[in-house]
Amino acid sequence: MTDISSLIGQMSDARILCVGDLMLDRFVTGTVDRVSPEAPIPVLNVKDEAAMIGGAGNVVRNLVAFGAAAELVAVVGDDTAGDELETLLDATRGVVARLARVKGRRTTIKTRFVTGGQQLLRADHETVVPLSAADRAALLERASDALAECGGLVLSDYGKGVLEDTLIAELIALARDAGKPVIVDPKGDDYSVYRGATLVTPNRNELRQASGMPVDDDDMVVAACRQIIASCGVDGVLATRSEQGMTLVQGDAVHHLPARAREVFDVSGAGDTVAAALAAALALGAPTPDAARLANTAAGVAVGKVGTAAAYASEILTAQHEAEFMTGEAKIATLASARDRVEAWRRQGRRIGFTNGCFDLVHPGHISMLNQARAACDVLIVGLNSDASVRRLKGPERPAQPELGRAAVLASLMPVDMVVIFAEDTPLDLITALRPDILVKGQDYALDEVVGAAEVQSWGGKVVLADILDGHSTTETLRRIAQ
């Protein structure tokens, strides 16, 4: 299973290496009640101050929030801010920090002044110079040691001088030679320095600058992504587009993902959340589109918070459940659109599952069967008898609910990926049109009684007989209601 819930459930198996620019994020919050008499600027009455791990550190914060483990390779200055970062990292469960202290280098500090959930000002303290050859070699050695234990690499480039061209190339080569995905949160205009990366994740402005092309609509964004892929030698681009969602371009495939945030409070660190989610999902073996969907949902959670906030596993699951419930009708397909979706799923290497029924009143027995069906495949299609079909099979008093109501209920269930209503008495025509890999029915049927079994087996598919949960029947439920 490669849906978001399944990926979150597997996160404890993921371990990711992050290399890049580490920084200390300070947040000074308060209220503004007046304008300064000294200049036309607001006066912030400070109520609270807090410090968080930022930059590359925010990537690892997100990883452990998902439930994954993280290794961090970065540099800090020989100063109090470096001490503070070490203390914060030591207190972060699931993170192994391999920090190098560089004398004379200033630890990057970003101080944000916030009121009412909005930033008034940001003040930066930083050193923006490349590392010496000796410091770069030491960092590479730390990264090489850590990568052996990790399933993927994130390069978190904030342009502070740690990830210079030579080190980037060496790190990507190490990961690719080990067969591990490389996700880059990029900086600058020349993405050719990331040659060999699995995915780069620019935002809309970064995409415009790096490609030198307009990005005003979907087609323009896709063209800009393709230009970067062709000219810079990366495998793919996931462009984040604020309220327009995300666009994934990889090979010939293009996926536009709608924005998931209900309300945007602060986009600080959203790119870190995206990079972390992509790396973790790919390390678990998820197809890239599923990894992008996880990243999209996680980013929607992160931007709904103030500051460089992490998206926790429970929050991602809640957001996904809400989105699936709200968009359940999108799962209800005609046969023509179902064919197109099935073909796309098949190109992604997914196993197509199929089951069918009237589903007049969904009860625990139905839920058990659907869960078993979904566990046997990657995507599950439910064929639903139309009202006329149910009347022919069950009598003139049925169905208790009209077909669109029954379809909406099924579409809101997590195991179900698509619902197709059919008018015939059996789903044989639907099965032969969609050619599923897995056909699922209850064990109350013998194999030779399952409609479509012979056809599915003829093209190399498999028939699964699901366990029946005793004591549950739509007919019996309706009889009790009528009494």
N, C-alpha and C positions, 0 to 999 in steps of 0.2 A: 504494500500500500504506500502511495506516495502523496496522499492528501496532507493538509497542514496538521491535522490532529495527529496523524501517524508520525510525521516528522518531529513534532514536538515531543511525542512519546519516546522517540529514539535519541533525543539530544544528549543524553548521558553517555552515549557511545561516541560522540564527536569531540575531537580535540584539535584546536586550530592554533597555528602560530601567527602572531601579528608582529610585524616589524614596521617602525615608522617614527613619526614625530610625536613624542610624548609631551604633554603639557598639563599644567595645573589650571583648572577652571574655578575661578572665584565668582560668587554671586553675592552682590550687595543689594538687599531688598529694603524697600521702605515706602513711604507715602510722599506725595507731592501736593502741597497745599498753597504754595505761593511761588512767585517769580523773584529771582534774586534782584535786590536793588543795585547790585554792582554791574550786572549785565543781563540781557534778555534771555536768561536761562532758568529752568526750573530748579528749585531747591529740593533735594532729596533728604527727607527726614529718615535716617537709617534705623531700621527695626531689627535687622538680622543679617548675618554674614555666614556663608558656608563655602566649603571647598570640595571639589570633586576631581576625580581623575579624568583628564580630557585628552583630545587628540587620539592617538593610537590607543591610549588607555580606555577611551570610551568604547572602542571596538571590543576589548576584552570584557568590559563591564556588561555589554550587551550579550556577549557569548555566555557568560555565566548566568545572566538573567534568563536566557533561554533554557538553561540546564546543561550546557556544554562546558567543557574545560578549555582553558586558554593558556598559551605561553606568550609572553611579551618580551621582545628584544628591542631595547631603545637606549637612549643616552639621557642623562640629566647633568646639570651643572653641579659643581661642588659648592652648593649653597643651601640655605634653609628651605627653599622651595623644593629642591631635590630631596632633602630629608623628609619633607611633608609627603611628597609623592611616594617615597619608599614605604612610609608608615601606612598610607592609605592602601597601597597594593598588598602589603603584608596582611592587612585586615580583610582583604577581599577573597573569600573562599572560592576555590576553583581556578585561581590564577597563579602561575609560576612566573615571576618577574626576573629576567636576566638583564639587569641594568648595568650600563657602563658609566662611571663617573668621569667627566671630562673637565679637568682643571681649566679655569679661565672662561668656561662656557656658561652662559646664563640660562638657567632653566626657564622655559617659556611659561609665562603666566598670562592668562586672559581674564580680565576682571570685567564682569557685566553688571551694570547698575540697572535695577529692575523695579518698576512700580506697576501695580495693577495687572501683572502678567505680561507687561510689555517692556522691552529694553529701552532705556534712555540713552545709554552710552556704553561703549566698550573700550577699555584701556588695555594695551598690550605691552608686556615686558618680554623681550626676546633677543636671542642672538641668531642671526640668519647667515651662517657661514658653513661651508662644507667641513666635514670631519677631516682630520689629518689621515695620512695613509695608515699609520699605526692604529688609530682608533677605528678606522673603517675595517681593517683586517680583524680586529678584535670582535667587532660587531658581527662580521660574517661568520666567524668561528662559533660564536654563541648561537647564531641562527641555524647553522648547519647541524649543531648538536641537538637543538630543539626540534628541528624538522623531522628527524628520524622518528619521533614519538607522535607526530601530528598528521592529520589527514588532509590538511589544506593550509594555504598561506594567504594572508591578507597583507598588502602593502598599503599603509595609511600615510599618504604623502600630503603634508601640509606646506611644503615648500620651505622648510626651515633649515635645510642643508644636510639632514641625515641621509635621506634617500637620493644620493646623487647617481648619475648615469651608470657608472661602473658597478656600484653596489647593486643597483636595481637589476642589471643584466645578470649578475652572478646569482642573485637570489632567485630570479625566475628560472634560470638554468638548473639550479639545484632542485627546485620543486618539480619542474617538468621532467627532469631525468628520473625522479622518484615517482612519476605518474600521479602527482598531486595537483589539484586545481589551484590557480592563482587568481585572486580577486584584487583589483587595484582601485582604490579611491583616489583619483588622479589629481594632479595639479599642473599648472602651466599650459602652454599651447602646443607642445610637441609630445604627442603620445607615442611616437616611435620609440621613446626610451622604455616603454612598457612592452616592447615586442615579445611575443610568446605568451603573454598573459591570457588566461581563460576568459576573463571579463573585465572591462573597465566600466566604472559607474559614474559618469559625469552628470551634473545637473544641466538644466537647459542652457544656462549662460555659458557654462564650461564647454558644452557640446558645440555651441555657436563659435566660440573662440578657437577651439581646437580644430574644427573642421573648416572654418572660414566660410561657412554656408548659413543661410537663413534657416530657422527652426520654428516657423510660425504655425505649422499644421502637421498632421500626422505624416503626410508624404514627405515633407521637408525634413522632418526628424529622421525618418527612415533613410532618406538619401544621405544625410549627414553622418548617420551611424555607419552606413555602408562605405562612405568615403574613408572614415577612420579605420575600419576593418581592413580595407584594401591598401591604404597607404602606410599604416602603422604596424601591421602584422599581428594584431590581436585576434583572438577567436571570435569575440562577440562584444556587444555594447549593451548595457542596460542604462538607458537614459531616464533620469528622474525629472518629472515635468510639473512639479507642484500640483496645482488643482487639476491638471490634465492627466495625472497618474504617471505611469511608467511605460516605456517602450523597450522591448527586448528584441534585438536583431542578432541572429546567429545563423550563419550559413544562409540558406534560402528562407528560413523561417522568420516570421515577424509576429510578435504578440504585443497587443496594446492592452495594458492593465488599467482599469479605472482607479481613480484616487479613492483611498479608503478612509481618510480622516474626516470625522464629522465636523470638527472645528480645529483650526490651526492656531496654536498659541505661540509656538517657538520652533523654528526649523533647525536650531543649533544641534549639531550632532546627528541629524537624520541620515546623513551619508554613512556615518559609522554603523548605524543600525542596519542599513541596507547591506553593507559589505559583510558584516558579521553573519546575517541571516543567509546570504548567498553562500558564503564559505562553509558554514555548518551543514546546510542542506546538501550541497554538492559533495562534501566529504562523506555524507551518509549514502551517497549513490543516487540521490534524487535527480530526475531529469531537470534540465535547466529551466524550463517554463514553470515547474513546480517550485523550484528554488526561488524564482522571481516572484511567484505569488506569495510565498512566505515572507519575502523581503518587503513586498508591497503592503501586506497586512501589518507587519511589525513597524514599518515606517509610519503608517497611519496612527498607530498607538503612540509612537515617540513624539510626533509633532503636536499631539494633543496635550503635551505636558510642557511645563516651563523649565528651561535649562537643558543641558546635555543629558537628557533622561534616557534610561534604558527601558526597553520593552520587555516585560516579564512574560513567561510562558502562559500563565493564566490569563493575562490581558490579551495576548494574541489569540488564544482559543476563544475567549469571549467575543472579541471583534469578529472573528471568522464565523462563529455561530450566528451572530446578529446579521452579518452580511448575507449568509446563506439563507436565513429565514426571510430577509427583506427581498432577496432576489430569486426566491424559489421559482417564481413563474418563468424565469429564464431557462430553467431546466426542462420545461415542458416543450417538446419539439414535435414538429410534423415529420413525416417519414422522409421528406426531401432534405430538411435541415439535419435530421438525425444521420442520414447517410454521410453528409459532409463532415459532421463532427466525428463520426466513427472513423472515417478515412484519416482525418487529422490525428486522432488518437493512435491509430494503427501506425502511422508514419513515425510517431514518437516511441514506438515499441511497446505500447501498452496492451495488456491482455483485456479483451472486451468481454464482459460478463452480461448475461441476460437472464431474467426471470419474468414471470407474468402472473396476473391474477385479477380478480375483481376489486379487492381491497376496499370493500364497501364500508366497513368500520375497522380501522386499523387497531389491532390489539397486540398484546405481548407476543403472541405466536408469530404474527407478521414481522415484528421487530427482530425477533430471534432469527427468523429465516433470512431477512434482508441483511443482517449482520454477517451471517454465515456466507451468504452469497458474495457480499463485498470483500470478505476475507479471502475468497478464492480467485479474485481478479484485481485488476488495477482500476477499472471504471465499470460501474454497474448501470445497465439500462433496464428499466422496468416497463414491460408491455402491459397496458391497462385496458381492460375490456370497456368498450363504450357503453352508454346506457342501454342502447338497443340490444347489444350483445348480452348484457347482463340479464335483461328481461327474458331473452330467449333461453338462457341457461338456468336462471333461478326462479322465473315466474314473474307475473305482472306486478307484484308488490315490491319488487326490487328494481333498481338499487335504492337503498335508503338515502344515499347522497348522490347528487348529479356528478357526471364525469369530471367536470372542471374542478369541483370541490375535492373529489378524491385525488385528482392529479396534483392539486396544490398541496394537500397534506403529504403525499409521497415526496414531492419535490422539496419539502422543507426538512426532510430527514437526511442526516449526514451520510448514511451508506449509499444513498441514491444519487447518481450523477446525471441521469436523464430519464424522463418519462415520455413514452409515446403511446397515444391512445389508438387502439385498433378496433375496427367495426366488425370483423369476422368472429365466428364462434371460437376459433383457435388462433394462436399467434404464428401459425406456420408461415404465412406470407411475410410477416414482419421478420421472422428469424432468417428466412432465406434472403431477404433484402439486406439485412444488417450483417449476416454471417459472423455471429459472435464466436469467440474462442472457448467460452465456458457457458454451459446451459445449466441453470440451477432450478430444481423443483424439490418439493418435500418428499420425505421417505414414505409417505402414504401412497406414492406412485411406484409401480415397478418400472424398471428401466425401459421395457418395451412399450409402456403406456405413456411415456413422456413425449408429448408432441414436439417434433423437431429434433429428437435425439439422433435418429439415423442421419439426418442431414448434417448436423453439427459434427458428428463423428466422421462423416464422409470427407470433410475438408480438414481433418486433423484436429478437431476440437474435442472437448471433454465434457461429459455430463456429470454433474455433482448432485447427489441426493442429500438434502439438508435434513438435520434432525428436526423432529416435530416437537414443539413444546405442548405437552398434554394439557387438557382442560380449557382450551381457548378455541372458540368457534364463533364466526360472525352470525350464523344462523341461530345458535343457542343464545347469543347475546341479544339479538333482536327479539327472540321469543320471550326472554325474561323482561325486556323493556315493555313488551305488549301486554304482559300480565297485569 
